Amino acid sequence: MSFFTLIRWKNLIIILLTEIVIKYALIDFFLHTAGLSYRMSSELFFSLALSSIFIAAAGYIINDIEDVEIDRINASNRPLVNTRISLRFAKVLMYSFNIIGMIFAFYSAFLIKNLSIASFQLLIMALLYGYSISFKCKKLIGNIIIALITASVPLLIWVYTIYDVLAKSVMFTYEIRWMHLSVFFFVIFAFLTNFVRELIKDKEDAEADTSSSCNTWSATVSEKSFKGLIILLLIILEVSIASYQINFAGNTVFKIALTLVLALIIIIVMPKLIKSKSTNDYHKLSIIMKAIMFIGVLTPLLLWI
């Protein structure tokens, strides 16, 4: 059980589900609507998914390796490293998962006859390592890096789709412009929701972080400045959702689902943020933001109704 906790298996399932939705519910929907025969092969998709899962798991492990002291203060079921799992075994897992992830990345790039595209996963791996080693406690930089990595999950499927040698002739036709716009909307959605959640998590963990000399932005600024930035980011998120929803001339059920996501942010998140004071308040708010992000990512399933 310690192994599954170490690799954060629930988050890995969310990554897999996100990529399934982006490929089969979003991208394939617009290709189908445009009457195009191209579809990313199942072999390529599952190779990409395995690449994402192994690289993400390695990232979680290196994060736990570097966070032993912080987790000793902050997490009741951690640290795992040096207690239930040896440091040596954790490092072996981390290096092994990164290698396996990159093998799948290069195999995916080989399938589309463009090996240079594997640099996408290599960059993600480097960002995960850099975050844990150097940038986690850098004010806002660490939060932005994690938000970018989260946003890369839906972006990865799009990148390998447009560079697939079998798809190049149809990828930038007028008929599928909304495919590209929709992917970028969900990339922005993933970035903003995760950025907000990371800032809230840092506020929740402020005591443990400062005790370990990890002076994150959320832990060091005033309550007014913290909430001001979160509200600004939420407004940008709301405007993004509303703009996409208004301009997308498509499935009504899908648009209603986006309205629900918008309503959750306005009715639940913003009032709760304004009232939040304690660690427990911010913990609940972090869970709500994660739920909103997950609900939002699942909405493309409704396009097929």
Backbone hydrogen bonds in HBPLUS format (Angstrom, degrees):
<---DONOR---> <-ACCEPTOR-->    atom                        ^
c    i                          cat <-CA-CA->   ^        H-A-AA   ^      H-
h    n   atom  resd res      DA  || num        DHA   H-A  angle D-A-AA Bond
n    s   type  num  typ     dist DA aas  dist angle  dist       angle   num
A0005-THR N   A0001-MET O   3.02 MM   4  6.34 152.5  2.10 150.4 158.8     1
A0006-LEU N   A0002-SER O   2.85 MM   4  6.03 152.5  1.93 146.0 153.9     2
A0007-ILE N   A0003-PHE O   3.12 MM   4  6.45 153.8  2.19 150.0 155.4     3
A0009-TRP N   A0004-PHE O   3.18 MM   5  5.51 155.3  2.25 153.6 158.9     4
A0008-ARG N   A0005-THR O   3.15 MM   3  4.93 151.6  2.24  97.1 105.6     5
A0011-ASN N   A0008-ARG O   3.02 MM   3  5.59 122.1  2.37 112.8 125.6     6
A0012-LEU N   A0008-ARG O   3.19 MM   4  6.57 150.6  2.28 147.5 156.3     7
A0013-ILE N   A0009-TRP O   3.02 MM   4  6.30 147.6  2.12 145.3 153.1     8
A0014-ILE N   A0010-LYS O   3.10 MM   4  6.44 151.0  2.19 143.2 150.9     9
A0015-ILE N   A0011-ASN O   2.97 MM   4  6.29 152.9  2.04 146.4 153.4    10
A0016-LEU N   A0012-LEU O   3.01 MM   4  6.28 160.9  2.05 146.0 150.7    11
A0017-LEU N   A0013-ILE O   2.85 MM   4  6.09 165.4  1.87 153.4 157.4    12
A0018-THR N   A0014-ILE O   2.87 MM   4  6.00 156.1  1.92 147.3 154.1    13
A0019-GLU N   A0015-ILE O   3.09 MM   4  6.34 161.5  2.12 150.4 154.3    14
A0020-ILE N   A0016-LEU O   2.95 MM   4  6.20 153.1  2.03 149.6 157.7    15
A0021-VAL N   A0017-LEU O   2.91 MM   4  6.13 163.1  1.94 151.9 155.8    16
A0022-ILE N   A0018-THR O   2.92 MM   4  6.15 165.1  1.94 152.6 156.8    17
A0023-LYS N   A0019-GLU O   3.02 MM   4  6.05 160.5  2.05 143.0 148.3    18
A0024-TYR N   A0020-ILE O   2.83 MM   4  5.77 155.8  1.89 154.5 158.8    19
A0025-ALA N   A0021-VAL O   2.88 MM   4  4.86 137.9  2.06 121.0 134.1    20
A0026-LEU N   A0021-VAL O   2.99 MM   5  6.40 143.1  2.13 157.3 165.8    21
A0027-ILE N   A0022-ILE O   2.89 MM   5  6.09 179.0  1.89 160.9 161.2    22
A0028-ASP N   A0023-LYS O   3.02 MM   5  6.15 152.3  2.10 152.5 160.9    23
A0030-PHE N   A0026-LEU O   3.28 MM   4  6.64 161.0  2.32 155.5 157.8    24
A0031-LEU N   A0027-ILE O   3.07 MM   4  6.34 157.0  2.12 152.4 159.5    25
A0032-HIS N   A0028-ASP O   2.86 MM   4  5.90 155.6  1.92 142.8 149.6    26
A0033-THR N   A0029-PHE O   2.84 MM   4  6.07 160.7  1.88 150.4 156.1    27
A0034-ALA N   A0030-PHE O   3.01 MM   4  6.08 148.3  2.11 138.3 146.0    28
A0036-LEU N   A0031-LEU O   2.94 MM   5  5.29 158.7  1.99 166.4 161.4    29
A0035-GLY N   A0032-HIS O   3.00 MM   3  5.09 154.1  2.07 103.5 111.7    30
A0045-PHE N   A0041-SER O   2.98 MM   4  6.28 166.4  2.00 153.4 157.5    31
A0046-PHE N   A0042-SER O   2.94 MM   4  6.06 175.2  1.94 154.5 155.7    32
A0047-SER N   A0043-GLU O   3.08 MM   4  6.13 146.2  2.20 140.4 149.8    33
A0048-LEU N   A0044-LEU O   2.97 MM   4  6.19 156.6  2.02 150.8 156.8    34
A0049-ALA N   A0045-PHE O   2.85 MM   4  6.15 158.4  1.90 152.8 159.5    35
A0050-LEU N   A0046-PHE O   2.98 MM   4  6.04 159.1  2.02 139.7 144.9    36
A0051-SER N   A0047-SER O   3.00 MM   4  6.17 152.1  2.08 141.1 149.3    37
A0052-SER N   A0048-LEU O   2.93 MM   4  6.24 160.1  1.97 152.2 156.7    38
A0053-ILE N   A0049-ALA O   2.95 MM   4  6.18 162.1  1.99 150.6 155.4    39
A0054-PHE N   A0050-LEU O   2.99 MM   4  6.10 171.1  2.00 152.9 155.0    40
A0055-ILE N   A0051-SER O   3.08 MM   4  6.15 164.7  2.11 150.1 154.8    41
A0056-ALA N   A0052-SER O   2.89 MM   4  5.93 157.8  1.94 147.1 154.0    42
A0057-ALA N   A0053-ILE O   2.90 MM   4  6.01 160.0  1.94 146.1 152.0    43
A0058-ALA N   A0054-PHE O   3.01 MM   4  6.19 156.5  2.07 143.9 149.9    44
A0059-GLY N   A0055-ILE O   3.00 MM   4  6.24 148.4  2.10 140.3 149.2    45
A0059-GLY N   A0056-ALA O   3.05 MM   3  4.93 114.3  2.50  91.6 107.8    46
A0060-TYR N   A0056-ALA O   2.94 MM   4  6.32 151.9  2.02 152.4 159.6    47
A0061-ILE N   A0057-ALA O   3.04 MM   4  6.32 152.5  2.12 146.0 153.5    48
A0062-ILE N   A0058-ALA O   3.01 MM   4  6.30 167.3  2.03 155.5 157.3    49
A0063-ASN N   A0059-GLY O   3.07 MM   4  6.17 149.2  2.17 141.1 149.8    50
A0064-ASP N   A0060-TYR O   3.06 MM   4  6.34 151.4  2.14 143.9 150.5    51
A0065-ILE N   A0061-ILE O   2.91 MM   4  6.23 152.3  1.99 150.9 159.6    52
A0066-GLU N   A0062-ILE O   3.06 MM   4  6.23 156.0  2.12 144.6 149.7    53
A0067-ASP N   A0063-ASN O   2.97 MM   4  6.02 127.2  2.26 136.2 150.6    54
A0071-ASP N   A0067-ASP O   2.83 MM   4  5.88 169.5  1.84 164.5 167.5    55
A0072-ARG N   A0068-VAL O   3.02 MM   4  6.14 137.3  2.21 138.7 150.1    56
A0073-ILE N   A0070-ILE O   3.15 MM   3  5.47 136.1  2.36 103.2 114.0    57
A0074-ASN N   A0070-ILE O   2.97 MM   4  6.12 160.4  2.01 150.4 156.8    58
A0075-ALA N   A0071-ASP O   3.00 MM   4  4.98 159.8  2.04 125.3 131.8    59
A0078-ARG N   A0075-ALA O   3.30 MM   3  5.14 164.0  2.33 102.8 105.5    60
A0083-THR N   A0080-LEU O   3.18 MM   3  5.38 159.2  2.23 120.4 122.7    61
A0084-ARG N   A0080-LEU O   2.97 MM   4  5.22 124.2  2.29 128.7 144.9    62
A0085-ILE N   A0080-LEU O   2.90 MM   5  5.69 158.6  1.94 154.7 148.3    63
A0082-ASN N   A0085-ILE O   2.70 MM   3  5.76 143.4  1.83 160.3 163.8    64
A0090-ALA N   A0086-SER O   2.99 MM   4  6.22 159.2  2.04 150.4 156.5    65
A0091-LYS N   A0087-LEU O   2.99 MM   4  6.21 155.7  2.05 148.2 154.2    66
A0092-VAL N   A0088-ARG O   2.97 MM   4  6.24 155.8  2.03 148.3 155.2    67
A0093-LEU N   A0089-PHE O   2.93 MM   4  6.17 160.0  1.97 150.3 155.3    68
A0094-MET N   A0090-ALA O   2.93 MM   4  6.14 158.2  1.98 145.5 151.9    69
A0095-TYR N   A0091-LYS O   2.97 MM   4  6.18 172.3  1.97 156.5 157.0    70
A0096-SER N   A0092-VAL O   2.92 MM   4  5.96 158.6  1.97 145.7 152.8    71
A0097-PHE N   A0093-LEU O   2.82 MM   4  5.90 164.4  1.85 153.7 157.5    72
A0098-ASN N   A0094-MET O   3.07 MM   4  6.25 157.3  2.13 145.2 151.5    73
A0099-ILE N   A0095-TYR O   3.01 MM   4  6.22 159.5  2.06 147.5 153.0    74
A0100-ILE N   A0096-SER O   2.89 MM   4  6.14 166.4  1.91 153.2 157.1    75
A0101-GLY N   A0097-PHE O   2.79 MM   4  5.88 159.4  1.83 146.3 152.8    76
A0102-MET N   A0098-ASN O   2.95 MM   4  6.16 154.0  2.02 145.7 152.0    77
A0103-ILE N   A0099-ILE O   2.91 MM   4  6.18 143.6  2.04 146.0 156.8    78
A0104-PHE N   A0100-ILE O   3.07 MM   4  6.39 160.9  2.11 152.9 156.4    79
A0105-ALA N   A0101-GLY O   2.96 MM   4  6.19 142.4  2.10 135.8 147.4    80
A0106-PHE N   A0102-MET O   2.87 MM   4  6.08 164.2  1.90 149.2 151.3    81
A0107-TYR N   A0103-ILE O   2.92 MM   4  6.11 148.5  2.02 142.6 152.4    82
A0108-SER N   A0104-PHE O   2.88 MM   4  6.03 153.5  1.95 142.7 149.5    83
A0109-ALA N   A0105-ALA O   2.94 MM   4  6.24 157.9  1.99 147.7 153.9    84
A0110-PHE N   A0106-PHE O   2.82 MM   4  5.97 145.4  1.94 138.9 148.8    85
A0111-LEU N   A0107-TYR O   2.97 MM   4  6.25 147.5  2.08 143.9 152.0    86
A0112-ILE N   A0108-SER O   3.32 MM   4  6.73 139.7  2.49 141.6 151.1    87
A0114-ASN N   A0109-ALA O   2.91 MM   5  5.26 178.8  1.91 152.8 152.9    88
A0113-LYS N   A0110-PHE O   2.99 MM   3  4.79 155.0  2.05  99.9 107.1    89
A0117-ILE N   A0114-ASN O   3.13 MM   3  5.94 160.0  2.17 122.7 127.7    90
A0118-ALA N   A0115-LEU O   3.13 MM   3  5.83 160.5  2.17 118.2 123.5    91
A0119-SER N   A0116-SER O   3.05 MM   3  5.77 164.0  2.08 117.0 122.1    92
A0120-PHE N   A0117-ILE O   2.99 MM   3  5.82 168.9  2.00 123.0 126.3    93
A0122-LEU N   A0118-ALA O   3.13 MM   4  6.45 156.5  2.19 145.6 152.9    94
A0123-LEU N   A0119-SER O   2.85 MM   4  5.96 149.4  1.95 142.2 148.7    95
A0124-ILE N   A0120-PHE O   3.13 MM   4  6.51 155.3  2.20 144.9 151.5    96
A0125-MET N   A0121-GLN O   2.90 MM   4  6.15 161.3  1.94 151.8 156.4    97
A0126-ALA N   A0122-LEU O   2.98 MM   4  6.20 155.3  2.04 143.9 150.6    98
A0127-LEU N   A0123-LEU O   2.87 MM   4  6.13 154.7  1.94 150.5 157.5    99
A0128-LEU N   A0124-ILE O   2.95 MM   4  6.20 159.0  1.99 152.7 157.8   100
A0129-TYR N   A0125-MET O   3.05 MM   4  6.28 160.3  2.09 147.5 152.8   101
A0130-GLY N   A0126-ALA O   2.78 MM   4  5.93 165.7  1.80 150.7 155.6   102
A0131-TYR N   A0127-LEU O   2.81 MM   4  5.87 154.0  1.88 145.5 152.5   103
A0132-SER N   A0128-LEU O   3.24 MM   4  6.43 168.5  2.25 146.4 148.2   104
A0133-ILE N   A0129-TYR O   2.98 MM   4  6.12 159.2  2.02 154.4 160.6   105
A0134-SER N   A0130-GLY O   2.79 MM   4  5.47 160.9  1.82 143.7 150.4   106
A0135-PHE N   A0130-GLY O   3.06 MM   5  6.23 157.7  2.11 141.5 146.9   107
A0136-LYS N   A0131-TYR O   2.78 MM   5  5.06 125.3  2.08 158.3 147.3   108
A0138-LYS N   A0135-PHE O   3.08 MM   3  5.03 159.6  2.12 105.0 111.4   109
A0142-GLY N   A0138-LYS O   3.42 MM   4  5.83 174.1  2.43 145.6 146.1   110
A0144-ILE N   A0140-LEU O   2.88 MM   4  6.10 159.2  1.92 156.1 161.5   111
A0145-ILE N   A0141-ILE O   2.93 MM   4  6.18 156.8  1.99 151.4 157.9   112
A0146-ILE N   A0142-GLY O   3.10 MM   4  6.37 164.3  2.12 151.5 154.4   113
A0147-ALA N   A0143-ASN O   3.01 MM   4  6.20 155.6  2.07 145.3 152.6   114
A0148-LEU N   A0144-ILE O   2.87 MM   4  6.08 153.2  1.94 148.4 155.7   115
A0149-ILE N   A0145-ILE O   2.93 MM   4  6.20 155.0  1.99 148.9 155.9   116
A0150-THR N   A0146-ILE O   2.95 MM   4  6.17 157.1  2.00 146.9 152.9   117
A0151-ALA N   A0147-ALA O   2.94 MM   4  6.17 156.8  2.00 145.0 151.4   118
A0152-SER N   A0148-LEU O   2.94 MM   4  6.15 129.5  2.20 138.2 151.7   119
A0152-SER N   A0149-ILE O   3.14 MM   3  5.03 131.7  2.39  91.1 104.5   120
A0153-VAL N   A0150-THR O   3.21 MM   3  5.71 158.9  2.25 111.2 117.0   121
A0156-LEU N   A0152-SER O   2.83 MM   4  5.75 146.3  1.94 146.1 150.8   122
A0159-VAL N   A0155-LEU O   2.89 MM   4  6.14 162.7  1.92 160.0 164.6   123
A0160-TYR N   A0156-LEU O   3.13 MM   4  6.38 166.7  2.15 154.0 156.2   124
A0161-THR N   A0157-ILE O   3.03 MM   4  6.14 134.3  2.25 136.7 149.5   125
A0161-THR N   A0158-TRP O   3.09 MM   3  4.96 125.2  2.41  92.1 107.1   126
A0162-ILE N   A0158-TRP O   2.95 MM   4  6.23 166.3  1.97 162.1 162.7   127
A0163-TYR N   A0159-VAL O   3.15 MM   4  6.24 143.4  2.29 142.9 152.6   128
A0164-ASP N   A0161-THR O   3.29 MM   3  5.29 158.4  2.34 100.8 107.2   129
A0167-ALA N   A0164-ASP O   2.85 MM   3  5.32 158.2  1.90 116.7 124.1   130
A0170-VAL N   A0167-ALA O   2.97 MM   3  5.70 156.4  2.02 125.8 132.6   131
A0171-MET N   A0167-ALA O   3.17 MM   4  5.99 127.9  2.46 154.6 166.8   132
A0176-ILE N   A0173-THR O   3.26 MM   3  5.98 151.9  2.34 116.0 121.9   133
A0177-ARG N   A0174-TYR O   3.22 MM   3  5.34 163.0  2.25 116.7 114.4   134
A0179-MET N   A0176-ILE O   3.01 MM   3  5.23 142.3  2.15 103.0 114.3   135
A0181-LEU N   A0177-ARG O   3.04 MM   4  6.36 166.0  2.06 150.7 155.0   136
A0182-SER N   A0178-TRP O   2.89 MM   4  5.71 151.7  1.97 132.0 139.8   137
A0183-VAL N   A0179-MET O   2.99 MM   4  6.21 159.0  2.04 148.2 153.6   138
A0184-PHE N   A0180-HIS O   3.02 MM   4  6.26 166.6  2.04 152.1 155.7   139
A0185-PHE N   A0181-LEU O   2.89 MM   4  6.11 142.8  2.03 139.3 150.2   140
A0186-PHE N   A0182-SER O   3.05 MM   4  6.35 161.6  2.08 151.1 154.2   141
A0187-VAL N   A0183-VAL O   2.91 MM   4  6.19 140.9  2.06 145.4 157.6   142
A0188-ILE N   A0184-PHE O   2.95 MM   4  6.13 162.0  1.99 147.0 150.8   143
A0189-PHE N   A0185-PHE O   2.81 MM   4  6.06 157.2  1.86 148.6 156.1   144
A0190-ALA N   A0186-PHE O   2.91 MM   4  5.94 159.8  1.95 137.7 142.8   145
A0191-PHE N   A0187-VAL O   2.93 MM   4  6.15 157.0  1.98 146.1 152.9   146
A0192-LEU N   A0188-ILE O   2.92 MM   4  6.10 174.8  1.92 159.0 159.4   147
A0193-THR N   A0189-PHE O   3.01 MM   4  6.03 169.3  2.02 152.8 156.2   148
A0194-ASN N   A0190-ALA O   3.07 MM   4  5.94 155.7  2.13 138.2 145.5   149
A0195-PHE N   A0191-PHE O   2.84 MM   4  5.93 153.7  1.91 146.9 155.2   150
A0196-VAL N   A0192-LEU O   2.98 MM   4  6.14 166.5  2.00 151.7 154.5   151
A0197-ARG N   A0193-THR O   3.01 MM   4  6.18 158.8  2.06 140.7 147.1   152
A0198-GLU N   A0194-ASN O   2.78 MM   4  5.95 157.8  1.83 152.1 157.7   153
A0199-LEU N   A0195-PHE O   3.11 MM   4  6.34 158.0  2.16 148.0 153.2   154
A0200-ILE N   A0196-VAL O   3.01 MM   4  6.28 156.2  2.07 149.1 156.0   155
A0201-LYS N   A0197-ARG O   2.81 MM   4  6.05 157.9  1.86 151.6 157.9   156
A0202-ASP N   A0198-GLU O   2.97 MM   4  6.18 153.5  2.04 144.2 151.2   157
A0203-LYS N   A0199-LEU O   3.06 MM   4  6.36 144.7  2.19 139.1 148.6   158
A0203-LYS N   A0200-ILE O   3.10 MM   3  5.00 118.6  2.50  91.6 106.8   159
A0204-GLU N   A0200-ILE O   2.90 MM   4  6.24 153.5  1.97 148.1 155.8   160
A0205-ASP N   A0201-LYS O   2.86 MM   4  6.12 147.4  1.97 146.3 155.4   161
A0206-ALA N   A0203-LYS O   3.32 MM   3  4.98 164.9  2.34 101.8 103.9   162
A0209-ASP N   A0205-ASP O   2.91 MM   4  6.01 165.7  1.93 165.2 170.0   163
A0210-THR N   A0206-ALA O   2.96 MM   4  6.07 172.4  1.96 155.0 156.8   164
A0211-SER N   A0207-GLU O   3.06 MM   4  6.13 150.9  2.15 142.2 150.6   165
A0212-SER N   A0208-ALA O   3.19 MM   4  6.37 130.5  2.45 136.7 148.1   166
A0212-SER N   A0209-ASP O   3.09 MM   3  5.23 137.1  2.28  98.9 110.9   167
A0214-CYS N   A0209-ASP O   2.67 MM   5  4.73 159.7  1.71 150.1 144.6   168
A0213-SER N   A0210-THR O   3.09 MM   3  4.84 158.4  2.14 107.1 106.7   169
A0216-THR N   A0214-CYS O   3.07 MM   2  5.93 126.5  2.37 108.8  93.6   170
A0219-ALA N   A0216-THR O   3.20 MM   3  5.29 127.2  2.50  96.8 110.1   171
A0220-THR N   A0217-TRP O   3.14 MM   3  5.38 146.3  2.26 105.1 114.7   172
A0221-VAL N   A0217-TRP O   3.14 MM   4  6.14 146.4  2.25 163.1 167.2   173
A0226-PHE N   A0222-SER O   2.94 MM   4  6.17 163.9  1.97 154.4 159.3   174
A0227-LYS N   A0223-GLU O   2.98 MM   4  6.11 174.7  1.98 151.8 153.4   175
A0228-GLY N   A0224-LYS O   2.91 MM   4  5.91 146.3  2.03 139.7 150.0   176
A0229-LEU N   A0225-SER O   3.09 MM   4  6.29 159.7  2.13 149.7 152.3   177
A0230-ILE N   A0226-PHE O   3.16 MM   4  6.44 165.3  2.19 151.1 155.3   178
A0231-ILE N   A0227-LYS O   2.93 MM   4  6.03 163.7  1.95 148.4 152.8   179
A0232-LEU N   A0228-GLY O   3.04 MM   4  6.22 156.1  2.10 142.8 149.6   180
A0233-LEU N   A0229-LEU O   2.92 MM   4  6.20 161.1  1.96 153.7 158.2   181
A0234-LEU N   A0230-ILE O   2.88 MM   4  6.13 153.7  1.95 149.6 157.5   182
A0235-ILE N   A0231-ILE O   2.90 MM   4  6.14 150.3  1.99 147.7 155.6   183
A0236-ILE N   A0232-LEU O   3.03 MM   4  6.34 158.4  2.08 148.7 154.1   184
A0237-LEU N   A0233-LEU O   2.92 MM   4  6.17 153.1  1.99 143.2 151.1   185
A0238-GLU N   A0234-LEU O   2.82 MM   4  6.07 157.8  1.87 147.3 153.3   186
A0239-VAL N   A0235-ILE O   2.88 MM   4  6.12 162.7  1.91 153.7 157.9   187
A0240-SER N   A0236-ILE O   2.96 MM   4  6.13 154.3  2.02 144.4 151.7   188
A0241-ILE N   A0237-LEU O   2.96 MM   4  6.24 162.0  1.99 154.0 158.0   189
A0242-ALA N   A0238-GLU O   2.90 MM   4  6.08 171.1  1.91 154.6 157.4   190
A0243-SER N   A0239-VAL O   2.86 MM   4  5.92 160.5  1.90 147.8 153.5   191
A0244-TYR N   A0240-SER O   3.06 MM   4  6.18 164.3  2.09 147.4 151.6   192
A0245-GLN N   A0241-ILE O   2.90 MM   4  6.03 165.1  1.92 153.3 158.2   193
A0246-ILE N   A0242-ALA O   2.91 MM   4  5.99 160.6  1.94 149.8 154.6   194
A0247-ASN N   A0243-SER O   3.13 MM   4  6.18 161.0  2.16 145.3 150.2   195
A0248-PHE N   A0244-TYR O   2.92 MM   4  5.88 138.5  2.10 148.0 157.8   196
A0255-LYS N   A0251-ASN O   3.20 MM   4  6.49 154.2  2.27 142.6 149.5   197
A0256-ILE N   A0252-THR O   2.87 MM   4  6.17 148.0  1.97 149.9 159.3   198
A0257-ALA N   A0253-VAL O   2.98 MM   4  6.25 153.2  2.05 146.5 153.4   199
A0258-LEU N   A0254-PHE O   3.11 MM   4  6.46 150.8  2.19 144.7 152.2   200
A0259-THR N   A0255-LYS O   3.02 MM   4  6.29 144.3  2.16 137.8 147.7   201
A0259-THR N   A0256-ILE O   3.07 MM   3  4.91 117.2  2.48  90.3 106.2   202
A0260-LEU N   A0256-ILE O   2.94 MM   4  6.32 145.4  2.06 145.6 155.1   203
A0261-VAL N   A0257-ALA O   3.08 MM   4  6.46 153.8  2.15 146.3 152.6   204
A0262-LEU N   A0258-LEU O   2.97 MM   4  6.24 159.4  2.01 146.2 151.8   205
A0263-ALA N   A0259-THR O   2.81 MM   4  6.07 152.3  1.89 146.2 154.3   206
A0264-LEU N   A0260-LEU O   2.90 MM   4  6.17 153.1  1.97 150.1 156.9   207
A0265-ILE N   A0261-VAL O   3.21 MM   4  6.53 151.9  2.29 146.9 153.3   208
A0266-ILE N   A0262-LEU O   3.08 MM   4  6.38 162.4  2.12 150.5 155.0   209
A0267-ILE N   A0263-ALA O   2.74 MM   4  5.68 169.9  1.75 156.8 160.5   210
A0268-ILE N   A0264-LEU O   2.99 MM   4  5.30 148.4  2.09 125.4 135.0   211
A0269-VAL N   A0264-LEU O   3.15 MM   5  6.60 159.8  2.19 150.6 156.9   212
A0270-MET N   A0265-ILE O   3.05 MM   5  6.26 162.7  2.08 167.7 168.9   213
A0272-LYS N   A0268-ILE O   3.13 MM   4  6.04 156.2  2.19 145.5 152.9   214
A0273-LEU N   A0269-VAL O   2.81 MM   4  5.94 151.6  1.89 153.6 162.0   215
A0274-ILE N   A0270-MET O   3.09 MM   4  6.31 163.5  2.12 151.6 154.8   216
A0275-LYS N   A0271-PRO O   3.16 MM   4  6.41 148.9  2.26 144.0 151.8   217
A0276-SER N   A0272-LYS O   2.96 MM   4  5.96 127.2  2.24 140.5 153.9   218
A0276-SER N   A0273-LEU O   3.20 MM   3  5.13 137.9  2.38  96.5 108.2   219
A0282-TYR N   A0278-SER O   3.18 MM   4  6.57 157.9  2.23 150.5 155.1   220
A0283-HIS N   A0279-THR O   2.91 MM   4  6.13 142.8  2.05 143.3 154.6   221
A0284-LYS N   A0280-ASN O   3.05 MM   4  6.29 159.8  2.09 149.2 152.7   222
A0285-LEU N   A0281-ASP O   3.06 MM   4  6.31 153.7  2.13 142.8 150.5   223
A0286-SER N   A0282-TYR O   2.92 MM   4  6.06 149.1  2.02 140.9 148.5   224
A0287-ILE N   A0283-HIS O   3.14 MM   4  6.47 153.0  2.22 145.7 152.1   225
A0288-ILE N   A0284-LYS O   3.02 MM   4  6.32 156.2  2.08 147.4 153.9   226
A0289-MET N   A0285-LEU O   2.98 MM   4  6.25 157.9  2.03 148.4 153.8   227
A0290-LYS N   A0286-SER O   3.05 MM   4  6.30 151.6  2.14 143.4 151.1   228
A0291-ALA N   A0287-ILE O   2.96 MM   4  6.24 153.6  2.03 147.8 155.0   229
A0292-ILE N   A0288-ILE O   2.91 MM   4  6.21 155.5  1.97 150.3 157.1   230
A0293-MET N   A0289-MET O   2.96 MM   4  6.15 159.0  2.00 146.2 151.8   231
A0294-PHE N   A0290-LYS O   2.99 MM   4  6.21 157.3  2.05 145.5 151.5   232
A0295-ILE N   A0291-ALA O   2.85 MM   4  6.06 163.7  1.87 152.5 157.0   233
A0296-GLY N   A0292-ILE O   2.87 MM   4  5.97 164.0  1.90 149.8 154.7   234
A0297-VAL N   A0293-MET O   3.04 MM   4  6.22 158.0  2.09 146.0 151.4   235
A0298-LEU N   A0294-PHE O   3.17 MM   4  6.37 139.5  2.34 141.4 151.6   236
A0298-LEU N   A0295-ILE O   3.15 MM   3  5.23 128.8  2.43  96.3 109.8   237
A0299-THR N   A0296-GLY O   3.22 MM   3  5.38 150.2  2.31 102.6 111.1   238
A0301-LEU N   A0298-LEU O   3.07 MM   3  5.95 163.4  2.10 129.7 134.2   239
A0302-LEU N   A0299-THR O   2.93 MM   3  5.72 158.2  1.98 126.7 131.9   240
A0303-LEU N   A0300-PRO O   3.02 MM   3  5.32 161.0  2.06 110.0 116.2   241
A0305-ILE N   A0302-LEU O   3.17 MM   3  5.40 162.4  2.20 107.9 113.4   242
